[in-house]
Amino acid sequence: MVKLNGSSTIEVITSSLIFMTVFVISLWTLSGLSLRGDNGYTILEAEAQLEARFEQYGNGTWPDNTYVDRFDWGEITTILSSYRDYDNIQQVSMYAVIERSSYNIEYVRLVARQYD
């Protein structure tokens, strides 16, 4: 007959604590990866703010620069630059980064420069 050695109480408690710790960490990691903050209303608000910012910055009169507008849901970065080698065309690049979400929006448009 084969004699089996049992584990001591301290070994059982230690292995149980290690197992539970790994289990809790894995659940916390998975829940953080699977929960997305993509709220339809937030995305619609970001789209509306992008259109409003284009109305503001997309008229061709602003100097080439980077402009950042902060909101409750995130931020919009607007980059105004000359389009390639054309001095009379301005490229308007707009990036909306929505916090706590994997959804970002990017607009790139060309406008004619307006000189005073």
Secondary structure by P-SEA (a helix, b strand, c coil): cbbbbbbcaaaaaaaaaaaaaaaaaaaaaaaaaacccccaaaaaaaaaaaaaaaaacccccccbbbbbbbcccbbbbbbbbcccccccbbbbbbbbbbccccbbbbbbbbbbbbcc
